[in-house]
Amino acid sequence: MAVVTHEMRFAREVADKVIFMDGGVILEQGKPEEVFHHPKNARTKQFLQLIQS
């Protein structure tokens, strides 16, 4: 099942895989703990820094 959300806490707690998209393009995907704590994509890092500050 796929769920689309802008609620990062929900995604981190419930999902077994997350996909980060920007402009309809997949920039990063993986396990929530990897994407949220060790993002590889610069845009993903920037976004996560903005929502965590």
PQR file of N, CA, C, O and H, with PARSE charges and radii, in Angstrom:
ATOM      1  N   MET A   1       0.845  -1.169   0.000 -0.4000 1.5000
ATOM      2  CA  MET A   1       0.000   0.000   0.000 -0.0000 2.0000
ATOM      3  C   MET A   1       0.893   1.235   0.000  0.5500 1.7000
ATOM      4  O   MET A   1       1.922   1.263   0.675 -0.5500 1.4000
ATOM      5  N   ALA A   2       0.504   2.238  -0.745 -0.4000 1.5000
ATOM      6  CA  ALA A   2       1.228   3.509  -0.786 -0.0000 2.0000
ATOM      7  C   ALA A   2       0.370   4.585  -0.136  0.5500 1.7000
ATOM      8  O   ALA A   2      -0.843   4.637  -0.338 -0.5500 1.4000
ATOM      9  H   ALA A   2      -0.332   2.216  -1.293  0.4000 1.0000
ATOM     10  N   VAL A   3       1.014   5.439   0.644 -0.4000 1.5000
ATOM     11  CA  VAL A   3       0.347   6.562   1.289 -0.0000 2.0000
ATOM     12  C   VAL A   3       1.155   7.808   0.975  0.5500 1.7000
ATOM     13  O   VAL A   3       2.375   7.821   1.139 -0.5500 1.4000
ATOM     14  H   VAL A   3       2.000   5.397   0.808  0.4000 1.0000
ATOM     15  N   VAL A   4       0.487   8.839   0.531 -0.4000 1.5000
ATOM     16  CA  VAL A   4       1.152  10.110   0.255 -0.0000 2.0000
ATOM     17  C   VAL A   4       0.852  11.040   1.419  0.5500 1.7000
ATOM     18  O   VAL A   4      -0.304  11.190   1.816 -0.5500 1.4000
ATOM     19  H   VAL A   4      -0.504   8.828   0.397  0.4000 1.0000
ATOM     20  N   THR A   5       1.900  11.671   1.973 -0.4000 1.5000
ATOM     21  CA  THR A   5       1.705  12.566   3.105 -0.0000 2.0000
ATOM     22  C   THR A   5       2.771  13.651   3.107  0.5500 1.7000
ATOM     23  O   THR A   5       3.864  13.482   2.565 -0.5500 1.4000
ATOM     24  H   THR A   5       2.839  11.549   1.650  0.4000 1.0000
ATOM     25  N   HIS A   6       2.426  14.750   3.721 -0.4000 1.5000
ATOM     26  CA  HIS A   6       3.395  15.808   3.989 -0.0000 2.0000
ATOM     27  C   HIS A   6       3.730  15.830   5.483  0.5500 1.7000
ATOM     28  O   HIS A   6       4.447  16.715   5.949 -0.5500 1.4000
ATOM     29  H   HIS A   6       1.539  14.887   4.161  0.4000 1.0000
ATOM     30  N   GLU A   7       3.217  14.867   6.217 -0.4000 1.5000
ATOM     31  CA  GLU A   7       3.460  14.755   7.655 -0.0000 2.0000
ATOM     32  C   GLU A   7       4.689  13.880   7.878  0.5500 1.7000
ATOM     33  O   GLU A   7       4.602  12.653   7.837 -0.5500 1.4000
ATOM     34  H   GLU A   7       2.634  14.147   5.839  0.4000 1.0000
ATOM     35  N   MET A   8       5.814  14.510   8.109 -0.4000 1.5000
ATOM     36  CA  MET A   8       7.080  13.784   8.210 -0.0000 2.0000
ATOM     37  C   MET A   8       7.110  12.848   9.410  0.5500 1.7000
ATOM     38  O   MET A   8       7.657  11.749   9.317 -0.5500 1.4000
ATOM     39  H   MET A   8       5.885  15.507   8.142  0.4000 1.0000
ATOM     40  N   ARG A   9       6.538  13.259  10.528 -0.4000 1.5000
ATOM     41  CA  ARG A   9       6.531  12.394  11.715 -0.0000 2.0000
ATOM     42  C   ARG A   9       5.764  11.101  11.423  0.5500 1.7000
ATOM     43  O   ARG A   9       6.211  10.008  11.769 -0.5500 1.4000
ATOM     44  H   ARG A   9       6.094  14.151  10.604  0.4000 1.0000
ATOM     45  N   PHE A  10       4.609  11.245  10.783 -0.4000 1.5000
ATOM     46  CA  PHE A  10       3.807  10.078  10.406 -0.0000 2.0000
ATOM     47  C   PHE A  10       4.608   9.162   9.486  0.5500 1.7000
ATOM     48  O   PHE A  10       4.655   7.951   9.702 -0.5500 1.4000
ATOM     49  H   PHE A  10       4.246  12.133  10.502  0.4000 1.0000
ATOM     50  N   ALA A  11       5.232   9.729   8.469 -0.4000 1.5000
ATOM     51  CA  ALA A  11       6.016   8.930   7.518 -0.0000 2.0000
ATOM     52  C   ALA A  11       7.151   8.198   8.226  0.5500 1.7000
ATOM     53  O   ALA A  11       7.395   7.018   7.971 -0.5500 1.4000
ATOM     54  H   ALA A  11       5.193  10.712   8.293  0.4000 1.0000
ATOM     55  N   ARG A  12       7.833   8.898   9.108 -0.4000 1.5000
ATOM     56  CA  ARG A  12       8.975   8.308   9.821 -0.0000 2.0000
ATOM     57  C   ARG A  12       8.531   7.160  10.724  0.5500 1.7000
ATOM     58  O   ARG A  12       9.230   6.152  10.834 -0.5500 1.4000
ATOM     59  H   ARG A  12       7.635   9.856   9.315  0.4000 1.0000
ATOM     60  N   GLU A  13       7.379   7.306  11.369 -0.4000 1.5000
ATOM     61  CA  GLU A  13       6.923   6.303  12.336 -0.0000 2.0000
ATOM     62  C   GLU A  13       6.203   5.114  11.702  0.5500 1.7000
ATOM     63  O   GLU A  13       6.269   4.009  12.239 -0.5500 1.4000
ATOM     64  H   GLU A  13       6.811   8.125  11.280  0.4000 1.0000
ATOM     65  N   VAL A  14       5.526   5.311  10.586 -0.4000 1.5000
ATOM     66  CA  VAL A  14       4.655   4.281  10.029 -0.0000 2.0000
ATOM     67  C   VAL A  14       5.259   3.555   8.831  0.5500 1.7000
ATOM     68  O   VAL A  14       5.060   2.351   8.674 -0.5500 1.4000
ATOM     69  H   VAL A  14       5.472   6.209  10.150  0.4000 1.0000
ATOM     70  N   ALA A  15       5.983   4.265   7.998 -0.4000 1.5000
ATOM     71  CA  ALA A  15       6.442   3.691   6.725 -0.0000 2.0000
ATOM     72  C   ALA A  15       7.612   2.725   6.902  0.5500 1.7000
ATOM     73  O   ALA A  15       8.414   2.856   7.827 -0.5500 1.4000
ATOM     74  H   ALA A  15       6.144   5.244   8.126  0.4000 1.0000
ATOM     75  N   ASP A  16       7.688   1.758   5.998 -0.4000 1.5000
ATOM     76  CA  ASP A  16       8.882   0.915   5.939 -0.0000 2.0000
ATOM     77  C   ASP A  16       9.776   1.354   4.779  0.5500 1.7000
ATOM     78  O   ASP A  16      10.904   0.880   4.643 -0.5500 1.4000
ATOM     79  H   ASP A  16       7.037   1.652   5.247  0.4000 1.0000
ATOM     80  N   LYS A  17       9.263   2.267   3.941 -0.4000 1.5000
ATOM     81  CA  LYS A  17      10.045   2.868   2.857 -0.0000 2.0000
ATOM     82  C   LYS A  17       9.472   4.258   2.598  0.5500 1.7000
ATOM     83  O   LYS A  17       8.253   4.421   2.543 -0.5500 1.4000
ATOM     84  H   LYS A  17       8.347   2.653   4.051  0.4000 1.0000
ATOM     85  N   VAL A  18      10.333   5.256   2.439 -0.4000 1.5000
ATOM     86  CA  VAL A  18       9.890   6.603   2.099 -0.0000 2.0000
ATOM     87  C   VAL A  18      10.519   7.023   0.776  0.5500 1.7000
ATOM     88  O   VAL A  18      11.614   6.591   0.417 -0.5500 1.4000
ATOM     89  H   VAL A  18      11.323   5.123   2.484  0.4000 1.0000
ATOM     90  N   ILE A  19       9.803   7.865   0.077 -0.4000 1.5000
ATOM     91  CA  ILE A  19      10.285   8.415  -1.189 -0.0000 2.0000
ATOM     92  C   ILE A  19      10.177   9.925  -1.089  0.5500 1.7000
ATOM     93  O   ILE A  19       9.108  10.455  -0.784 -0.5500 1.4000
ATOM     94  H   ILE A  19       8.914   8.217   0.369  0.4000 1.0000
ATOM     95  N   PHE A  20      11.270  10.616  -1.343 -0.4000 1.5000
ATOM     96  CA  PHE A  20      11.277  12.071  -1.333 -0.0000 2.0000
ATOM     97  C   PHE A  20      11.221  12.548  -2.772  0.5500 1.7000
ATOM     98  O   PHE A  20      12.077  12.209  -3.589 -0.5500 1.4000
ATOM     99  H   PHE A  20      12.137  10.185  -1.591  0.4000 1.0000
ATOM    100  N   MET A  21      10.190  13.349  -3.076 -0.4000 1.5000
ATOM    101  CA  MET A  21       9.997  13.844  -4.440 -0.0000 2.0000
ATOM    102  C   MET A  21      10.035  15.364  -4.448  0.5500 1.7000
ATOM    103  O   MET A  21       9.684  16.014  -3.463 -0.5500 1.4000
ATOM    104  H   MET A  21       9.494  13.625  -2.413  0.4000 1.0000
ATOM    105  N   ASP A  22      10.462  15.913  -5.559 -0.4000 1.5000
ATOM    106  CA  ASP A  22      10.457  17.360  -5.763 -0.0000 2.0000
ATOM    107  C   ASP A  22      10.096  17.612  -7.220  0.5500 1.7000
ATOM    108  O   ASP A  22      10.800  17.163  -8.124 -0.5500 1.4000
ATOM    109  H   ASP A  22      10.747  15.386  -6.359  0.4000 1.0000
ATOM    110  N   GLY A  23       9.016  18.317  -7.443 -0.4000 1.5000
ATOM    111  CA  GLY A  23       8.582  18.587  -8.801 -0.0000 2.0000
ATOM    112  C   GLY A  23       8.201  17.347  -9.577  0.5500 1.7000
ATOM    113  O   GLY A  23       8.341  17.306 -10.800 -0.5500 1.4000
ATOM    114  H   GLY A  23       8.444  18.681  -6.708  0.4000 1.0000
ATOM    115  N   GLY A  24       7.715  16.328  -8.869 -0.4000 1.5000
ATOM    116  CA  GLY A  24       7.310  15.091  -9.521 -0.0000 2.0000
ATOM    117  C   GLY A  24       8.447  14.137  -9.834  0.5500 1.7000
ATOM    118  O   GLY A  24       8.239  13.106 -10.474 -0.5500 1.4000
ATOM    119  H   GLY A  24       7.601  16.362  -7.876  0.4000 1.0000
ATOM    120  N   VAL A  25       9.653  14.478  -9.384 -0.4000 1.5000
ATOM    121  CA  VAL A  25      10.836  13.652  -9.635 -0.0000 2.0000
ATOM    122  C   VAL A  25      11.286  13.011  -8.325  0.5500 1.7000
ATOM    123  O   VAL A  25      11.408  13.697  -7.310 -0.5500 1.4000
ATOM    124  H   VAL A  25       9.821  15.315  -8.864  0.4000 1.0000
ATOM    125  N   ILE A  26      11.532  11.711  -8.341 -0.4000 1.5000
ATOM    126  CA  ILE A  26      12.044  11.024  -7.154 -0.0000 2.0000
ATOM    127  C   ILE A  26      13.507  11.406  -6.969  0.5500 1.7000
ATOM    128  O   ILE A  26      14.342  11.153  -7.837 -0.5500 1.4000
ATOM    129  H   ILE A  26      11.433  11.154  -9.166  0.4000 1.0000
ATOM    130  N   LEU A  27      13.806  12.021  -5.820 -0.4000 1.5000
ATOM    131  CA  LEU A  27      15.176  12.417  -5.517 -0.0000 2.0000
ATOM    132  C   LEU A  27      15.882  11.420  -4.615  0.5500 1.7000
ATOM    133  O   LEU A  27      17.096  11.234  -4.698 -0.5500 1.4000
ATOM    134  H   LEU A  27      13.128  12.226  -5.115  0.4000 1.0000
ATOM    135  N   GLU A  28      15.097  10.779  -3.750 -0.4000 1.5000
ATOM    136  CA  GLU A  28      15.708   9.854  -2.791 -0.0000 2.0000
ATOM    137  C   GLU A  28      14.644   8.895  -2.282  0.5500 1.7000
ATOM    138  O   GLU A  28      13.477   9.260  -2.139 -0.5500 1.4000
ATOM    139  H   GLU A  28      14.111  10.930  -3.683  0.4000 1.0000
ATOM    140  N   GLN A  29      15.060   7.667  -2.011 -0.4000 1.5000
ATOM    141  CA  GLN A  29      14.146   6.689  -1.437 -0.0000 2.0000
ATOM    142  C   GLN A  29      14.926   5.700  -0.599  0.5500 1.7000
ATOM    143  O   GLN A  29      16.097   5.422  -0.860 -0.5500 1.4000
ATOM    144  H   GLN A  29      16.008   7.370  -2.127  0.4000 1.0000
ATOM    145  N   GLY A  30      14.258   5.174   0.413 -0.4000 1.5000
ATOM    146  CA  GLY A  30      14.898   4.187   1.267 -0.0000 2.0000
ATOM    147  C   GLY A  30      14.151   4.036   2.571  0.5500 1.7000
ATOM    148  O   GLY A  30      13.030   4.520   2.723 -0.5500 1.4000
ATOM    149  H   GLY A  30      13.307   5.399   0.625  0.4000 1.0000
ATOM    150  N   LYS A  31      14.783   3.361   3.507 -0.4000 1.5000
ATOM    151  CA  LYS A  31      14.204   3.185   4.837 -0.0000 2.0000
ATOM    152  C   LYS A  31      14.126   4.555   5.515  0.5500 1.7000
ATOM    153  O   LYS A  31      15.020   5.383   5.342 -0.5500 1.4000
ATOM    154  H   LYS A  31      15.694   2.968   3.384  0.4000 1.0000
ATOM    155  N   PRO A  32      13.063   4.795   6.282 -0.5600 1.5000
ATOM    156  CA  PRO A  32      12.912   6.098   6.928  0.2800 2.0000
ATOM    157  C   PRO A  32      14.126   6.522   7.748  0.5500 1.7000
ATOM    158  O   PRO A  32      14.536   7.681   7.691 -0.5500 1.4000
ATOM    159  N   GLU A  33      14.706   5.592   8.512 -0.4000 1.5000
ATOM    160  CA  GLU A  33      15.851   5.973   9.349 -0.0000 2.0000
ATOM    161  C   GLU A  33      17.039   6.421   8.503  0.5500 1.7000
ATOM    162  O   GLU A  33      17.805   7.285   8.928 -0.5500 1.4000
ATOM    163  H   GLU A  33      14.372   4.650   8.559  0.4000 1.0000
ATOM    164  N   GLU A  34      17.201   5.851   7.324 -0.4000 1.5000
ATOM    165  CA  GLU A  34      18.301   6.258   6.437 -0.0000 2.0000
ATOM    166  C   GLU A  34      18.022   7.618   5.802  0.5500 1.7000
ATOM    167  O   GLU A  34      18.875   8.505   5.822 -0.5500 1.4000
ATOM    168  H   GLU A  34      16.578   5.149   6.979  0.4000 1.0000
ATOM    169  N   VAL A  35      16.838   7.774   5.245 -0.4000 1.5000
ATOM    170  CA  VAL A  35      16.517   9.022   4.544 -0.0000 2.0000
ATOM    171  C   VAL A  35      16.445  10.195   5.518  0.5500 1.7000
ATOM    172  O   VAL A  35      16.948  11.276   5.214 -0.5500 1.4000
ATOM    173  H   VAL A  35      16.145   7.053   5.229  0.4000 1.0000
ATOM    174  N   PHE A  36      15.828   9.999   6.681 -0.4000 1.5000
ATOM    175  CA  PHE A  36      15.674  11.094   7.630 -0.0000 2.0000
ATOM    176  C   PHE A  36      16.960  11.423   8.387  0.5500 1.7000
ATOM    177  O   PHE A  36      17.179  12.581   8.742 -0.5500 1.4000
ATOM    178  H   PHE A  36      15.419   9.120   6.927  0.4000 1.0000
ATOM    179  N   HIS A  37      17.804  10.442   8.637 -0.4000 1.5000
ATOM    180  CA  HIS A  37      19.008  10.693   9.431 -0.0000 2.0000
ATOM    181  C   HIS A  37      20.283  10.788   8.603  0.5500 1.7000
ATOM    182  O   HIS A  37      21.269  11.367   9.058 -0.5500 1.4000
ATOM    183  H   HIS A  37      17.627   9.502   8.348  0.4000 1.0000
ATOM    184  N   HIS A  38      20.279  10.234   7.402 -0.4000 1.5000
ATOM    185  CA  HIS A  38      21.472  10.249   6.548 -0.0000 2.0000
ATOM    186  C   HIS A  38      21.089  10.484   5.092  0.5500 1.7000
ATOM    187  O   HIS A  38      21.402   9.662   4.231 -0.5500 1.4000
ATOM    188  H   HIS A  38      19.478   9.764   7.032  0.4000 1.0000
ATOM    189  N   PRO A  39      20.405  11.614   4.804 -0.5600 1.5000
ATOM    190  CA  PRO A  39      20.004  11.856   3.421  0.2800 2.0000
ATOM    191  C   PRO A  39      21.222  12.031   2.524  0.5500 1.7000
ATOM    192  O   PRO A  39      22.222  12.630   2.919 -0.5500 1.4000
ATOM    193  N   LYS A  40      21.121  11.501   1.318 -0.4000 1.5000
ATOM    194  CA  LYS A  40      22.227  11.592   0.366 -0.0000 2.0000
ATOM    195  C   LYS A  40      22.044  12.750  -0.605  0.5500 1.7000
ATOM    196  O   LYS A  40      23.023  13.312  -1.097 -0.5500 1.4000
ATOM    197  H   LYS A  40      20.308  11.015   0.997  0.4000 1.0000
ATOM    198  N   ASN A  41      20.802  13.104  -0.881 -0.4000 1.5000
ATOM    199  CA  ASN A  41      20.504  14.154  -1.840 -0.0000 2.0000
ATOM    200  C   ASN A  41      20.539  15.526  -1.165  0.5500 1.7000
ATOM    201  O   ASN A  41      20.015  15.686  -0.063 -0.5500 1.4000
ATOM    202  H   ASN A  41      20.007  12.647  -0.482  0.4000 1.0000
ATOM    203  N   ALA A  42      21.145  16.503  -1.809 -0.4000 1.5000
ATOM    204  CA  ALA A  42      21.280  17.843  -1.234 -0.0000 2.0000
ATOM    205  C   ALA A  42      19.915  18.494  -0.989  0.5500 1.7000
ATOM    206  O   ALA A  42      19.732  19.175   0.020 -0.5500 1.4000
ATOM    207  H   ALA A  42      21.571  16.373  -2.705  0.4000 1.0000
ATOM    208  N   ARG A  43      18.972  18.295  -1.886 -0.4000 1.5000
ATOM    209  CA  ARG A  43      17.641  18.890  -1.719 -0.0000 2.0000
ATOM    210  C   ARG A  43      16.908  18.242  -0.545  0.5500 1.7000
ATOM    211  O   ARG A  43      16.198  18.922   0.196 -0.5500 1.4000
ATOM    212  H   ARG A  43      19.121  17.742  -2.705  0.4000 1.0000
ATOM    213  N   THR A  44      17.075  16.946  -0.375 -0.4000 1.5000
ATOM    214  CA  THR A  44      16.480  16.255   0.770 -0.0000 2.0000
ATOM    215  C   THR A  44      17.068  16.803   2.063  0.5500 1.7000
ATOM    216  O   THR A  44      16.330  17.098   3.003 -0.5500 1.4000
ATOM    217  H   THR A  44      17.652  16.393  -0.977  0.4000 1.0000
ATOM    218  N   LYS A  45      18.386  16.940   2.120 -0.4000 1.5000
ATOM    219  CA  LYS A  45      19.045  17.498   3.316 -0.0000 2.0000
ATOM    220  C   LYS A  45      18.507  18.882   3.636  0.5500 1.7000
ATOM    221  O   LYS A  45      18.183  19.182   4.785 -0.5500 1.4000
ATOM    222  H   LYS A  45      18.986  16.700   1.357  0.4000 1.0000
ATOM    223  N   GLN A  46      18.414  19.727   2.611 -0.4000 1.5000
ATOM    224  CA  GLN A  46      17.936  21.093   2.799 -0.0000 2.0000
ATOM    225  C   GLN A  46      16.510  21.099   3.350  0.5500 1.7000
ATOM    226  O   GLN A  46      16.213  21.828   4.297 -0.5500 1.4000
ATOM    227  H   GLN A  46      18.677  19.484   1.677  0.4000 1.0000
ATOM    228  N   PHE A  47      15.641  20.300   2.767 -0.4000 1.5000
ATOM    229  CA  PHE A  47      14.257  20.225   3.219 -0.0000 2.0000
ATOM    230  C   PHE A  47      14.172  19.766   4.672  0.5500 1.7000
ATOM    231  O   PHE A  47      13.465  20.373   5.477 -0.5500 1.4000
ATOM    232  H   PHE A  47      15.883  19.709   1.998  0.4000 1.0000
ATOM    233  N   LEU A  48      14.883  18.703   5.007 -0.4000 1.5000
ATOM    234  CA  LEU A  48      14.828  18.176   6.370 -0.0000 2.0000
ATOM    235  C   LEU A  48      15.377  19.174   7.377  0.5500 1.7000
ATOM    236  O   LEU A  48      14.866  19.259   8.494 -0.5500 1.4000
ATOM    237  H   LEU A  48      15.457  18.209   4.353  0.4000 1.0000
ATOM    238  N   GLN A  49      16.398  19.924   7.011 -0.4000 1.5000
ATOM    239  CA  GLN A  49      16.925  20.955   7.909 -0.0000 2.0000
ATOM    240  C   GLN A  49      15.888  22.043   8.148  0.5500 1.7000
ATOM    241  O   GLN A  49      15.753  22.538   9.267 -0.5500 1.4000
ATOM    242  H   GLN A  49      16.813  19.854   6.104  0.4000 1.0000
ATOM    243  N   LEU A  50      15.159  22.417   7.108 -0.4000 1.5000
ATOM    244  CA  LEU A  50      14.134  23.457   7.244 -0.0000 2.0000
ATOM    245  C   LEU A  50      12.998  23.021   8.159  0.5500 1.7000
ATOM    246  O   LEU A  50      12.537  23.810   8.983 -0.5500 1.4000
ATOM    247  H   LEU A  50      15.269  22.016   6.199  0.4000 1.0000
ATOM    248  N   ILE A  51      12.542  21.788   8.029 -0.4000 1.5000
ATOM    249  CA  ILE A  51      11.396  21.365   8.839 -0.0000 2.0000
ATOM    250  C   ILE A  51      11.793  21.003  10.266  0.5500 1.7000
ATOM    251  O   ILE A  51      10.932  20.937  11.144 -0.5500 1.4000
ATOM    252  H   ILE A  51      12.917  21.147   7.359  0.4000 1.0000
ATOM    253  N   GLN A  52      13.070  20.769  10.512 -0.4000 1.5000
ATOM    254  CA  GLN A  52      13.516  20.396  11.855 -0.0000 2.0000
ATOM    255  C   GLN A  52      13.981  21.594  12.666  0.5500 1.7000
ATOM    256  O   GLN A  52      14.245  21.462  13.861 -0.5500 1.4000
ATOM    257  H   GLN A  52      13.769  20.823   9.800  0.4000 1.0000
ATOM    258  N   SER A  53      14.087  22.757  12.040 -0.4000 1.5000
ATOM    259  CA  SER A  53      14.562  23.936  12.784 -0.0000 2.0000
ATOM    260  C   SER A  53      13.431  24.698  13.412  0.5500 1.7000
ATOM    261  O   SER A  53      13.661  25.713  14.070 -0.5500 1.4000
ATOM    262  H   SER A  53      13.873  22.864  11.069  0.4000 1.0000
TER
END
